[in-house]
Amino acid sequence: TQLYNLANTMRNPGLNQTQRYAIYQQLQGKNPDGTRNPAYPVLLDTDNLIEYMQVIFYSGDRDAPISNFLGNTSPNNWFGIRNRNGEEGFRFIVHDPEHSLSHGLTSRVGPFPAGDGNVLKSSPQWIHQMLMFSDEYRLRFADLARRNFYEMGADSGALTAAEALARFNARTAEIDLAIIGESARWGDAKREPAFTRNNWVSATNNTRNFFTSRAATVINQLRSTTLYGGAGSAPLYPSLEAPQFNQYGGQVAPGFNLAIVSVSGGTFYYTPDRSDPRLVGGGIKPGALVYSGGVPINATQVINARARVGTNWSALTTSQFSVNSAANSSNLTISEINYNPAEPSAAELAINPAFTADSFEWIELRNIG
């Protein structure tokens, strides 16, 4: 109830974005500047909520967490958990999703009325719809969508076609032969002629076809989302495309030249220190760099980049690069020493009676480059 009531205040038309951001932070037990406020219980794991909703949107689940079979006026088939110590917010879990994927609906982005005015009709999707009134929540949603829905080399998202197909194919391979026995046992329980393995193969192929273009379909849906109650357009993914890299993270040689590629224009701002080049509220972070050519990578670091046109920002592109460097006097260190250890134990002597204390002395070297 506390989470529901606080989330509902987000749609108050008298609030500005600064006030809405303060509520968004309070739900996470934080002050507006992001520091922990012990007076605020942590009510919500916002990243979990976002990724839960992205799974719902991707799968097209029509029976959770709001049921299309109940006219989208009631919740169904979801679980939420929270540690009562007050330091961890609610996390949500997908449940009973047989009406999804190739058996789901094309779009489940809503908004839907279930939860309006009644906490007993609430669900993760209602909380999400209320948080959409915050620009900062929607941009965080976009950042995680960028990570989950896009192919970026080794950093490709879990909801890309390649990743989804790999998981699905692994699961179907596990039961490929078992389906023969399953169809022999149950194939005629509901119809004549009986279902056979061939019906299963056809159904799995339909799901593979679903995966092929689903990520792009959902991104387009996120670009046209609206606020509950007809309060206006509120895209969950910007029309301005995020920057592309010529390589997404991984190991590179010293001096590797990172190129940031334009997709839909704008000025690229980037940071090499894990920070966000955009400030809360939409400003440019002091120290953020403007891309004007290759970015040399000479040390292990995380590059974060966004495109900007006017006051509009793209989602975040982020990658961690590890520099391969040969060990030399500047980067080879002694990181640990085990000197003058105890005499070997009975268990160790049982392994090798020749062990002595000196057998367990060692020096660990580390290439910190």
Phi, psi and chi 1 to 4 in degrees:
 res  aa     phi    psi   chi1   chi2   chi3   chi4
   1 THR       -  -40.6  -58.3      -      -      -
   2 GLN   -62.8  -43.6 -168.1  174.0   -0.5      -
   3 LEU   -62.5  -45.6  169.6   59.1      -      -
   4 TYR   -60.9  -48.4  172.9   85.0      -      -
   5 ASN   -64.2  -42.2  -71.0  -21.4      -      -
   6 LEU   -68.1  -40.3 -166.8   55.1      -      -
   7 ALA   -62.7  -38.5      -      -      -      -
   8 ASN   -62.4  -27.3  -89.5  -11.4      -      -
   9 THR   -67.7  -16.6   64.3      -      -      -
  10 MET   -61.8  -27.5  -63.0  -76.3  -81.9      -
  11 ARG   -90.8    4.8   59.2  172.2  165.5  164.3
  12 ASN   -59.2  117.8 -175.7  -25.6      -      -
  13 PRO   -64.6  -15.9   22.6  -32.2      -      -
  14 GLY   -81.0   -5.9      -      -      -      -
  15 LEU   -88.6  144.2  -62.2  179.2      -      -
  16 ASN   -95.8  177.2   58.2   36.7      -      -
  17 GLN   -66.6  -31.3  -77.3  -59.5  -39.2      -
  18 THR   -64.0  -43.0  -60.9      -      -      -
  19 GLN   -68.3  -38.1  -68.1  167.4  -44.1      -
  20 ARG   -66.4  -37.3  -72.7 -173.1  172.6  122.2
  21 TYR   -65.5  -36.0 -178.5   66.4      -      -
  22 ALA   -62.7  -39.3      -      -      -      -
  23 ILE   -67.7  -42.0  -62.0  170.1      -      -
  24 TYR   -57.1  -41.9  173.0   52.5      -      -
  25 GLN   -70.8  -38.1  -68.6  -73.4   66.5      -
  26 GLN   -61.9  -38.5 -176.2  178.4  -16.1      -
  27 LEU   -57.3  -27.4  -74.7  166.3      -      -
  28 GLN   -96.4    8.2  -58.2  172.7   76.3      -
  29 GLY    76.8   26.3      -      -      -      -
  30 LYS  -122.8  156.3  -59.9  175.8 -177.3  177.2
  31 ASN   -74.9  166.8  -64.8  -49.9      -      -
  32 PRO   -56.5  -27.7  -28.6   36.4      -      -
  33 ASP   -84.4    3.3   64.1    1.0      -      -
  34 GLY    93.3   -5.1      -      -      -      -
  35 THR   -78.6  152.9   57.1      -      -      -
  36 ARG   -71.5  134.0  178.6   74.7  174.4   96.1
  37 ASN  -112.8  107.4 -172.9  -29.0      -      -
  38 PRO   -60.0  -19.0  -19.7   31.7      -      -
  39 ALA   -76.6  -13.9      -      -      -      -
  40 TYR  -104.7  118.0  -64.2  154.7      -      -
  41 PRO   -66.8  145.6   25.4  -33.8      -      -
  42 VAL   -78.0  110.6 -177.4      -      -      -
  43 LEU   -97.9  -23.0  -62.4  174.2      -      -
  44 LEU  -145.9  133.3 -176.8   64.9      -      -
  45 ASP   -90.9   96.7 -176.9  -30.2      -      -
  46 THR   -66.3  -39.1   54.0      -      -      -
  47 ASP   -64.9  -36.9  -79.9    2.7      -      -
  48 ASN   -63.4  -44.0  166.0  -91.3      -      -
  49 LEU   -58.5  -45.2  172.9   65.2      -      -
  50 ILE   -61.2  -47.5  -71.3  170.5      -      -
  51 GLU   -73.2  -30.1  -65.1 -164.7  -42.2      -
  52 TYR   -60.8  -47.7  170.5   88.0      -      -
  53 MET   -66.0  -34.0  -68.1  -49.5  -51.8      -
  54 GLN   -66.0  -35.2  -72.1  178.8    3.3      -
  55 VAL   -66.1  -41.7  168.6      -      -      -
  56 ILE   -61.9  -46.8  -64.7  -63.2      -      -
  57 PHE   -65.3  -41.5  -63.9  159.4      -      -
  58 TYR   -64.7  -44.7  179.5   86.3      -      -
  59 SER   -79.0  -15.7   65.6      -      -      -
  60 GLY    66.6   28.3      -      -      -      -
  61 ASP   -58.2  117.3 -165.0  -25.6      -      -
  62 ARG   -96.0    5.1   52.2 -178.3  161.4  156.7
  63 ASP  -128.0   15.3 -159.7   23.5      -      -
  64 ALA  -165.8  149.0      -      -      -      -
  65 PRO   -77.6   -5.0   32.7  -36.5      -      -
  66 ILE  -116.4  134.2  -65.8  172.6      -      -
  67 SER   -95.1  124.1  178.8      -      -      -
  68 ASN   -66.5  -27.5 -176.7   69.0      -      -
  69 PHE   -70.6  -16.4  -61.5  107.8      -      -
  70 LEU  -108.5   25.3  -58.7  174.0      -      -
  71 GLY    69.2   19.9      -      -      -      -
  72 ASN    59.1   25.4  -63.5  -46.0      -      -
  73 THR  -107.4   -3.9   60.5      -      -      -
  74 SER  -141.1  150.1  -67.6      -      -      -
  75 PRO   -81.7  167.4   30.8  -33.7      -      -
  76 ASN  -167.2  149.8 -159.2   29.0      -      -
  77 ASN    56.1   54.8  -69.4  -28.6      -      -
  78 TRP  -145.8  154.2   63.2  -88.6      -      -
  79 PHE  -123.9  145.9  -73.5  117.9      -      -
  80 GLY  -129.9  141.3      -      -      -      -
  81 ILE  -130.8  148.7   58.3  173.5      -      -
  82 ARG  -153.0  137.2  177.0  175.7  179.4  -94.9
  83 ASN   -75.5  125.6 -168.9  -35.6      -      -
  84 ARG   -71.8   -3.1  -67.7 -169.1  179.9   99.9
  85 ASN   -69.4   -7.7   67.2   12.1      -      -
  86 GLY    82.2    3.1      -      -      -      -
  87 GLU  -104.3   -2.0  -66.3  -59.7  -43.9      -
  88 GLU  -133.5  131.1  -61.7  174.5   46.1      -
  89 GLY   -83.4  171.6      -      -      -      -
  90 PHE   -57.7  137.5  -87.9  104.5      -      -
  91 ARG  -122.4  147.4  -63.8  171.7 -176.9  152.5
  92 PHE  -118.3  147.8  -57.8  103.1      -      -
  93 ILE  -129.5  131.3  -58.5  166.7      -      -
  94 VAL   -65.5  139.1  172.1      -      -      -
  95 HIS  -143.2  134.4  171.4   61.8      -      -
  96 ASP    55.6   56.3 -161.8   17.1      -      -
  97 PRO   -97.6   45.9   35.4  -32.6      -      -
  98 GLU   -70.8  -19.7   78.9  -88.0   24.2      -
  99 HIS   -93.8   57.7  -62.9  -69.9      -      -
 100 SER  -144.7 -178.7   62.5      -      -      -
 101 LEU    53.7 -128.8  -58.5  179.7      -      -
 102 SER   -70.1   -5.0   54.6      -      -      -
 103 HIS  -108.4    8.9  -65.9  -82.0      -      -
 104 GLY   -96.1 -164.1      -      -      -      -
 105 LEU  -106.5  158.4  -65.1  176.5      -      -
 106 THR   -62.8  -41.0  -60.8      -      -      -
 107 SER  -136.5  136.0  176.6      -      -      -
 108 ARG  -130.9   25.7  -67.9  -61.5  -71.3  161.6
 109 VAL   -76.6  -15.8  -62.3      -      -      -
 110 GLY    73.0 -152.4      -      -      -      -
 111 PRO   -80.8  154.1   28.5  -33.7      -      -
 112 PHE  -120.0  152.8  -61.2  123.1      -      -
 113 PRO   -80.5  -14.0   27.6  -35.1      -      -
 114 ALA   -57.7  121.1      -      -      -      -
 115 GLY   109.7  -13.6      -      -      -      -
 116 ASP   -70.6  110.0 -167.5    0.5      -      -
 117 GLY    81.1    5.8      -      -      -      -
 118 ASN  -150.4  109.1 -173.0  -13.2      -      -
 119 VAL   -62.2  -27.6   67.4      -      -      -
 120 LEU   -69.7  -17.0  -62.5  179.2      -      -
 121 LYS  -102.5    8.3  -63.7  -72.3 -172.0  177.0
 122 SER   -78.2  170.3 -175.6      -      -      -
 123 SER  -167.5  172.8   73.2      -      -      -
 124 PRO   -55.6  -33.6  -22.7   29.8      -      -
 125 GLN   -69.5  -34.6 -170.8  149.5    2.4      -
 126 TRP   -65.3  -44.0  178.2 -102.3      -      -
 127 ILE   -59.4  -44.4  -57.7  -59.2      -      -
 128 HIS   -58.3  -44.9  157.2   76.3      -      -
 129 GLN   -63.5  -34.3  -70.8  175.8  178.2      -
 130 MET   -72.0  -39.5  -65.3  -59.4   96.8      -
 131 LEU   -68.0  -21.2  -67.2 -176.1      -      -
 132 MET   -61.3  -17.4  -77.3  178.5   62.2      -
 133 PHE   -69.9  -11.9  -76.9   85.3      -      -
 134 SER   -96.0  124.2  166.4      -      -      -
 135 ASP   -60.0  -36.7  -67.9  -13.5      -      -
 136 GLU   -69.3  -37.7  -61.3  -61.0  -31.9      -
 137 TYR   -63.3  -44.0  171.7   79.9      -      -
 138 ARG   -64.9  -36.6  -66.5 -158.7  -45.3  -82.7
 139 LEU   -70.3  -37.3 -172.3   60.7      -      -
 140 ARG   -62.8  -39.0 -179.7   58.8 -179.1  166.9
 141 PHE   -58.8  -43.9 -166.8  103.8      -      -
 142 ALA   -64.9  -40.8      -      -      -      -
 143 ASP   -60.4  -42.4  -69.5  -13.1      -      -
 144 LEU   -73.6  -31.0  -66.4 -179.6      -      -
 145 ALA   -65.9  -39.1      -      -      -      -
 146 ARG   -59.2  -41.5  168.4   68.3  170.8  154.5
 147 ARG   -70.7  -36.3 -175.6  177.0   76.6 -177.2
 148 ASN   -92.5  -27.1  -68.3  -30.7      -      -
 149 PHE  -104.1   -7.5  -75.4   85.2      -      -
 150 TYR  -112.4  145.9  -78.9   83.1      -      -
 151 GLU   -84.0  119.9  -66.0 -175.5    6.1      -
 152 MET  -138.5   58.6  -64.8 -177.3  -75.2      -
 153 GLY    60.3 -131.2      -      -      -      -
 154 ALA   -65.4  -18.4      -      -      -      -
 155 ASP   -95.0   15.3  -69.3  -21.8      -      -
 156 SER   -56.4  142.6  -69.9      -      -      -
 157 GLY   -74.7  158.6      -      -      -      -
 158 ALA   -67.2  -18.8      -      -      -      -
 159 LEU  -107.5   18.3  -62.7  178.9      -      -
 160 THR   -78.0  162.0   58.5      -      -      -
 161 ALA   -59.4  -44.1      -      -      -      -
 162 ALA   -63.0  -44.3      -      -      -      -
 163 GLU   -69.3  -41.8  -66.1  -67.5  -36.8      -
 164 ALA   -64.6  -42.9      -      -      -      -
 165 LEU   -65.0  -38.8  -79.3  167.5      -      -
 166 ALA   -61.7  -43.9      -      -      -      -
 167 ARG   -64.6  -45.4  -73.5 -166.8  -56.1  -87.8
 168 PHE   -64.3  -43.5 -174.2   73.5      -      -
 169 ASN   -64.7  -36.5  -71.6  -24.1      -      -
 170 ALA   -63.6  -40.9      -      -      -      -
 171 ARG   -69.5  -42.5  -68.1  -67.3  175.4  -99.9
 172 THR   -66.5  -34.1   54.6      -      -      -
 173 ALA   -63.8  -33.0      -      -      -      -
 174 GLU   -63.4  -32.6  -72.7  176.3  -21.3      -
 175 ILE  -116.1   12.7   61.0  172.0      -      -
 176 ASP   -55.5  -46.7 -178.7   71.1      -      -
 177 LEU   -81.2  -32.8  -66.5  178.2      -      -
 178 ALA   -63.0  -26.5      -      -      -      -
 179 ILE   -61.4  -30.3  -74.6  -64.8      -      -
 180 ILE   -61.2  -49.5  -61.2  172.0      -      -
 181 GLY   -66.4  -36.2      -      -      -      -
 182 GLU   -63.5  -43.0 -174.4   74.3   -0.3      -
 183 SER   -68.9  -34.2   62.8      -      -      -
 184 ALA   -65.5  -33.2      -      -      -      -
 185 ARG   -81.9  -41.9 -176.6 -179.4 -175.1 -170.7
 186 TRP  -118.0   -4.2  -62.9  109.3      -      -
 187 GLY   -59.6  -28.0      -      -      -      -
 188 ASP  -103.6   13.0   60.2   -4.7      -      -
 189 ALA   -68.6  -27.4      -      -      -      -
 190 LYS  -120.9   -8.1  -65.1  -70.9 -174.6 -179.3
 191 ARG  -162.5  164.5   71.4  169.2 -138.1  168.7
 192 GLU  -137.1  125.2  178.0   64.9   37.2      -
 193 PRO   -69.7  160.6   28.2  -35.8      -      -
 194 ALA   -70.2  151.7      -      -      -      -
 195 PHE   -65.4  143.8  -76.4  114.4      -      -
 196 THR  -128.0  179.9   69.2      -      -      -
 197 ARG   -57.6  -31.1 -178.9 -179.7  178.0  -80.3
 198 ASN   -60.9  -36.9  -68.4  -24.2      -      -
 199 ASN   -65.0  -39.1  -60.6  103.2      -      -
 200 TRP   -64.4  -43.0  176.2   77.4      -      -
 201 VAL   -59.9  -41.9  170.0      -      -      -
 202 SER   -63.8  -42.2  176.6      -      -      -
 203 ALA   -65.5  -41.4      -      -      -      -
 204 THR   -67.4  -34.3   56.0      -      -      -
 205 ASN   -66.6  -36.0  -75.1  -24.1      -      -
 206 ASN   -61.7  -40.1  -74.1  -20.3      -      -
 207 THR   -68.4  -38.1  -57.9      -      -      -
 208 ARG   -59.8  -41.4  -71.4 -174.0 -179.9   95.5
 209 ASN   -63.1  -35.9  -68.3  -25.0      -      -
 210 PHE   -60.0  -42.8  170.6   89.5      -      -
 211 PHE   -64.8  -28.9  -69.5  139.3      -      -
 212 THR   -56.1  -45.1  -58.0      -      -      -
 213 SER  -120.8   11.0   58.9      -      -      -
 214 ARG   -65.7  -41.2 -174.3   58.9 -179.9  172.2
 215 ALA   -58.4  -46.6      -      -      -      -
 216 ALA   -64.7  -37.4      -      -      -      -
 217 THR   -61.7  -45.2  -63.6      -      -      -
 218 VAL   -68.9  -39.1  175.9      -      -      -
 219 ILE   -58.9  -41.8  -71.9  -65.7      -      -
 220 ASN   -63.7  -37.2  -73.4  -26.5      -      -
 221 GLN   -64.8  -41.6  -67.7  170.6   -5.3      -
 222 LEU   -65.1  -25.8  -61.5  179.2      -      -
 223 ARG   -76.4  -11.8  -76.3 -172.7  163.5  129.7
 224 SER  -121.5   21.5   59.3      -      -      -
 225 THR   -73.1  154.1   48.1      -      -      -
 226 THR  -127.1  161.1   58.0      -      -      -
 227 LEU   -78.5  151.7  -66.2  173.5      -      -
 228 TYR   -63.6  144.4 -177.3   77.3      -      -
 229 GLY    78.9   16.1      -      -      -      -
 230 GLY    68.8   29.5      -      -      -      -
 231 ALA   -82.7    7.6      -      -      -      -
 232 GLY   120.8  171.9      -      -      -      -
 233 SER   -71.1  141.5  173.9      -      -      -
 234 ALA  -152.8   78.8      -      -      -      -
 235 PRO   -60.4  137.0  -20.8   32.0      -      -
 236 LEU   -89.4   -4.0  -75.3  166.6      -      -
 237 TYR  -145.5  128.8 -161.2   83.8      -      -
 238 PRO   -67.4  153.2  -14.6   28.0      -      -
 239 SER   -72.3  -26.0   58.3      -      -      -
 240 LEU   -74.1  118.5  179.8   62.3      -      -
 241 GLU   -70.6  147.2  -75.3  -74.3   -0.2      -
 242 ALA   -71.7  154.0      -      -      -      -
 243 PRO   -61.9  151.4  -18.0   29.3      -      -
 244 GLN  -110.1  146.0  -67.6 -175.5   -0.6      -
 245 PHE  -104.3  152.0  -67.4  168.7      -      -
 246 ASN   -73.6  -15.9   62.9  -29.0      -      -
 247 GLN  -151.9  136.9  178.0  171.8  -34.8      -
 248 TYR  -101.8   91.7  -66.5   98.5      -      -
 249 GLY    65.9 -168.6      -      -      -      -
 250 GLY    94.3 -171.5      -      -      -      -
 251 GLN   -85.9  134.0  -66.3 -170.2  -20.8      -
 252 VAL  -134.7  161.7  -64.1      -      -      -
 253 ALA   -79.5  154.0      -      -      -      -
 254 PRO   -55.6  135.4  -23.6   33.8      -      -
 255 GLY    85.5    5.6      -      -      -      -
 256 PHE   -51.9  135.7  171.0   78.2      -      -
 257 ASN   -99.3  104.7 -153.6   35.8      -      -
 258 LEU   -80.9  122.4  173.1   65.0      -      -
 259 ALA  -103.2  134.2      -      -      -      -
 260 ILE  -106.0  120.6  -56.6  178.3      -      -
 261 VAL  -104.2  136.4 -177.0      -      -      -
 262 SER   -79.3  138.4  173.4      -      -      -
 263 VAL  -112.4  -50.2  179.5      -      -      -
 264 SER  -128.9   24.7   58.1      -      -      -
 265 GLY    87.4 -171.6      -      -      -      -
 266 GLY    99.4  171.0      -      -      -      -
 267 THR   -93.6  135.0  -58.6      -      -      -
 268 PHE   -95.8  125.7  -66.7  155.0      -      -
 269 TYR  -112.3  135.3  -68.1   88.9      -      -
 270 TYR  -140.5  159.2   72.7   94.1      -      -
 271 THR  -133.3  143.8   55.7      -      -      -
 272 PRO  -101.9   15.1   33.3  -30.5      -      -
 273 ASP  -125.1   25.8   60.9   -2.9      -      -
 274 ARG    75.6   -9.5  -63.2  179.0 -179.4  -93.6
 275 SER   -78.7  165.5   63.9      -      -      -
 276 ASP   -89.1  128.1 -166.9  -29.1      -      -
 277 PRO   -67.2  -11.1   21.6  -30.6      -      -
 278 ARG  -106.2  137.8  173.0 -169.5  177.6  -86.8
 279 LEU   -87.5  153.4  -67.1  174.5      -      -
 280 VAL   -55.8  131.1  170.8      -      -      -
 281 GLY   100.2  -15.8      -      -      -      -
 282 GLY   109.1   -2.2      -      -      -      -
 283 GLY   -76.0  173.8      -      -      -      -
 284 ILE   -94.4  129.3  -58.8  168.3      -      -
 285 LYS   -64.0  129.3  179.7 -175.8 -178.4  -67.8
 286 PRO   -55.6  130.5  -25.1   34.4      -      -
 287 GLY    94.6  -11.6      -      -      -      -
 288 ALA   -64.5  142.6      -      -      -      -
 289 LEU  -100.1  145.2  -56.3  170.9      -      -
 290 VAL   -93.2  126.4  176.0      -      -      -
 291 TYR   -72.6  126.6  178.5   76.7      -      -
 292 SER  -132.7    5.4   58.5      -      -      -
 293 GLY   170.3 -162.0      -      -      -      -
 294 GLY   -62.4  145.9      -      -      -      -
 295 VAL  -106.2  109.2  178.5      -      -      -
 296 PRO   -71.4  132.4   24.3  -31.6      -      -
 297 ILE  -105.6  109.8  -54.8  -64.3      -      -
 298 ASN  -117.3   -3.0  -69.0  -55.8      -      -
 299 ALA  -148.3  157.7      -      -      -      -
 300 THR   -62.3  124.6  -64.5      -      -      -
 301 GLN  -162.1  163.9   59.0 -170.1  156.2      -
 302 VAL  -106.9  127.7  173.5      -      -      -
 303 ILE  -104.8  123.2  -57.8  -66.1      -      -
 304 ASN  -112.0  134.5  -74.7  -25.9      -      -
 305 ALA  -142.2  143.1      -      -      -      -
 306 ARG  -135.1  152.8  -66.0 -172.6 -169.0  -90.8
 307 ALA   -94.5  150.2      -      -      -      -
 308 ARG  -140.4  133.0 -171.9  173.6 -168.5 -102.4
 309 VAL  -130.7  115.0  173.2      -      -      -
 310 GLY    62.7 -120.4      -      -      -      -
 311 THR  -102.8    4.8   58.8      -      -      -
 312 ASN   -94.9  133.6  -62.8  -42.8      -      -
 313 TRP  -114.2  150.8  -70.7   87.0      -      -
 314 SER   -84.3  175.0   74.6      -      -      -
 315 ALA   -67.6  168.0      -      -      -      -
 316 LEU   -89.5  132.7 -175.6   71.9      -      -
 317 THR  -104.3  126.3  -60.9      -      -      -
 318 THR  -136.5  140.4 -179.3      -      -      -
 319 SER  -151.8  144.4  -75.5      -      -      -
 320 GLN  -104.7  128.1  176.8  168.3  -45.3      -
 321 PHE  -110.0  135.5  -64.6   88.9      -      -
 322 SER  -113.2  126.2  -61.1      -      -      -
 323 VAL   -91.0  126.4  172.9      -      -      -
 324 ASN   -81.7  119.5  -67.7  -34.6      -      -
 325 SER  -136.7  137.2   58.0      -      -      -
 326 ALA   -66.9  144.8      -      -      -      -
 327 ALA   -67.2  134.1      -      -      -      -
 328 ASN  -148.4 -175.1   56.3   52.8      -      -
 329 SER   -64.6  -18.6   59.1      -      -      -
 330 SER   -89.3  -20.2   67.3      -      -      -
 331 ASN  -128.6    2.6   61.8   26.8      -      -
 332 LEU   -96.8  119.1 -173.1   63.9      -      -
 333 THR  -125.3  156.8   69.0      -      -      -
 334 ILE   -87.9  113.1  -63.6  174.4      -      -
 335 SER   -97.1  -20.4   54.6      -      -      -
 336 GLU  -162.1  144.9 -164.8  166.6   -4.8      -
 337 ILE  -132.1  135.1  -62.1  174.5      -      -
 338 ASN  -113.1   99.2 -164.2   34.5      -      -
 339 TYR  -114.7  137.8  170.1   69.8      -      -
 340 ASN    52.6   57.2 -164.5   23.5      -      -
 341 PRO   -73.1  171.6   27.1  -34.1      -      -
 342 ALA   -69.4  162.6      -      -      -      -
 343 GLU   -62.8  149.9  -67.3  -65.1  -31.7      -
 344 PRO   -61.4  147.5   19.1  -30.5      -      -
 345 SER   -79.8  170.0   66.9      -      -      -
 346 ALA   -60.5  -39.1      -      -      -      -
 347 ALA   -64.9  -38.7      -      -      -      -
 348 GLU   -70.3  -38.4  -70.5  163.2  -21.0      -
 349 LEU   -67.2  -28.2  -71.6  171.9      -      -
 350 ALA   -66.6  -29.2      -      -      -      -
 351 ILE   -73.7  -43.7  -64.0  171.7      -      -
 352 ASN  -152.1  106.3 -173.7  -14.4      -      -
 353 PRO   -62.4  -15.7  -21.1   32.8      -      -
 354 ALA   -83.3   -5.8      -      -      -      -
 355 PHE   -60.0  139.6  -82.7  158.2      -      -
 356 THR  -127.9  177.2   67.0      -      -      -
 357 ALA   -58.3  -38.2      -      -      -      -
 358 ASP   -64.4  -19.6  -72.0  -12.0      -      -
 359 SER   -64.0  -19.8  -56.7      -      -      -
 360 PHE  -109.2   13.8  -60.3   96.2      -      -
 361 GLU   -83.9  138.9  -75.1 -166.8  -19.9      -
 362 TRP  -158.3  161.7   46.7  -97.8      -      -
 363 ILE  -125.2  131.8  -64.4  175.9      -      -
 364 GLU  -103.2  126.4 -178.9 -177.9   83.8      -
 365 LEU  -106.2  145.3  -56.1  177.5      -      -
 366 ARG  -136.6  132.8 -177.3  176.2  177.1   85.1
 367 ASN   -88.0   99.5  176.0   -1.6      -      -
 368 ILE   -81.6    1.2   60.7  172.7      -      -
 369 GLY   -79.4      -      -      -      -      -
